[in-house]
């Protein structure tokens, strides 16, 4: 990654804040986006003092159309921005049987719509430039939807598929796309009482997660699963998926359906 400017969403704490610090440590200037202006400014002061890079903050709620449009416009127009970390997102909808429709709409707006539109806003410039990076934060729940709630894993499965498709399209043009799939990570998205009920061996510290994700980026990975001990299992999963392709669209139904 060349030492230019990264825009990081959901940057006020947790994964986004650690990404901001680590990118600054690498010499990148930053544009930090989150809802809480006070927390963003405090983080920006610390990063400037520690690393001497330029840090701009923008208070915005990406689930709101007007705020999303502001950040899109900046990504389209600012040639200094050569990297995007799509980190903003929410979870915790609970059972679909008692789900709040407004909360589900907000989750989809933030986890899916904002990720899509921000990537689409920066992609043409990066492709024309022939370099740059889009890092999309997804989740291991994208690979195991039946083990969690209904909507959150679906949003993260979208981000995973979207990232793979982006890499296929933009990679040949010199743009790097990475999907990061954290497992349970100790951030504010998890309440302490919930974390306390989870075996400690399943919970990763946020600093370790981000460091692993950036190491995966440096290794050239399109999909990074920080806690996965060996990549062979995931490679086999991808190979099995590819092996299905010849039979996924045929002119006649399969024999078991009377074809």
N, C-alpha and C positions, 0 to 999 in steps of 0.2 A: 504494500500500500504506500503510495507516494504521500509525502507529508503535506496534505492540503486540508480541506475542510470537510468534516463529517457532521451531518445533522442527525441527532439522536432523539427519538421520541420516547415518552415515558421516562424522562431523564432525571426526575427529581429525587428518586431514591431507588433502592433495590438494584436490579439488573441494569437498568438504564444508567444509573449514577456510576456504577462500577465500569460499565463500558466507556462512559465519558472520561473517567480518570485514566483508564488504561490507554485509550486513544490519545489523550493528552500526553501521557508518558512517552508515547511513540512520536510525539512532535506534531500531532494534528491540531489545527484550530477546530473550534467546535461551535455549533449552534444547538442549543439545548431547548427542547420543547416539552412542556408538561402543563398541567392545570395550575399548580401552586407556584406563583411567582416568587414568594418569599423563599421557599425551599430551593428553587432554581438559582436564585441570586446567591444564597449561602454556598451552594455547591460551586457556582462559578467563581466566587471569590477564592475558595480554597484551591481550585484547580489553577487559576491564574497565578496564585502565590507559589504553588508547588512546582509548576511546570513552565511558566512564562509564555503560555500560548494565549491566543485570542479566544475569548469565550463570550458568545452572545446568547441571551436568553429570550425566549418567546413564550409567554403564557397563553396556552390554547387548549381547548377541549376538543380533541379530534373526533369525538362523536357528534359534534355540532357542525352542521354544514358550513356555516360562515367561517369558523375557525379552520376547518379542514381546507377550505378553498384558499385561505391565506397562506397556509404552509405549502399547498400545491403550487401556488403562484411563485413562491420563493424558490422552490426546487426547480421549476421550469426556467426561471430567469437568471439565477445567480450562478455564473460560470465557475465560481470558486468552490462550490459544493460538488465534490466528486465521490462522496460516500453517504449512504443512508443506512441507519440502524432503525428498522421498524420494530420497536420494542413495546410500544404502548398497547395495553390490553387489560381485560378484566376477566374474572372467573366467578365461581360461587353462585350459580343460578339455582342450585338445589334440584329437587325432583321436578320433572316435567309436569307431574300431576298437579302441582301447586304453583307453577311458575308464574311470575309477573310478566305479562306481555311487554310492558315498557322496558323492563330490565333486559329481556331477551333481545329486543330491538336495539337497545344501546350496546349490548355485547356484540351483536353482529355488525353494527355500525363501526365499532372501534376495532374489533379483532379481524374483520374481513374487509369492509368497505374502505376504511382508512388505509390499511396496508396496501390494498390494491391500487387505490388512487395515488398514493404517494409514490409507490414504485413506478406507476405509469407516468407520473409527472417528471421524474428524473431520468427515466430510461432513455428517451430520445437523445438527450444531451450527451449522456455517457456513451451511447452507441456511436454517435457522430464523432465524439472525442477519441473513441477507441480504447477507453480505460475507465476504471471506476469500480465501485462496489455497492451492492445492495445486500444487507444482512437482515434476514427476516426471523424474528423470534417466534417459534412455534412451540411444540410440546411433545413429550413421549406419548401423551394421550391420543395424538393423531394416529398412533399405531395400535392402540388398544381401546377403542371407544366404548366397548361393553363394560369396561372396568371403572368407568367414571360417570359423570352426568351426560346428558344427551347433547346439549348445544355447544358447550365449550370444546369438547373433542372434535366436533364437526367443524367449528371455526378453525381449529388448529390443523385439521386434515386439509382444509382448503389452503391454508398458508403453505403447507408442505408441498401439495401438488402445484400450487402457483409458483413456488420457488423453483421446483424442478423444471417446470415449463419455461420459466424465465431464463434459467441457465442454458437450456437447450437453444433458446432463441438468441440470447445476448452473449453467451460465452464465445461463439465464433466471431463476435464483433469486439472482443477484448474486455468485456464487462464481467466481473466476478459476481456470482449470486450464491449466497450461502443460506441454508435453512438450519437453525440451531434448535435442537430438541432437548430442552432440559427435563430432567425428572423433578422430583420434589426438591425445591430450592428454598433455603431459609430467607424469605423476603416478607414484606408486609402483606402480600396476597394471602398468606397463611396466618391464621390466628394462633397465638402461642398455645392455647389449649388443644388445638388440632394437631400442631406439631408434636406436642407432648405425647400424643397417642400413637405416633408413628415410630417404628424402630429406628434408632439413630443411624443405623447403617444404610437407611434409605434416603437420608436427608443430606444434601450437599450445601456447603457454604457458598454464598453468592460469588465471592472472590474467586474460589476454585472453579466454579462453573464458567465464569466469563474468561478466565485465563485459558481453560481448556477449549472454549469456543474459538478464541483467537488463535490458539495453536492449531486448531482444525482449519481455520481460514488460511494460515500460513502453509499448511500441508496441501492446500488446494482442494479441500473437501467441499462438495456441494451440500451434503447432509452431514451434520456433526451431531452426534449423540454423546455428550460429555461423559456419561457414566458407563457406557457400554464397554465392557472389558475387551472384547474382540469384535472386529468388524465383520468377521466371516458370516455370522448369523444374518446381519442386515444385507450383506452382499448376496447371500442365498435367497433372501426375501425378494430383492430386486430382480435376481435372475429368474425366480419362479414367476414373478409378475410379467416379465418380458416374454417368458415361454408361453403365456396365455394369449399373446397378441394375435397369432395367426387364426385363432378360433373365435375371436371376439366380435367379428362382423362378417357373417356369411349370408349367402342368398337363401338358405333354407334353415328352418329350426332344427335343433339337435334331435336325435332319434328319441330321446326320452320324452320329448314333447310332441311326438307324432311326426317328426320331420323325416 
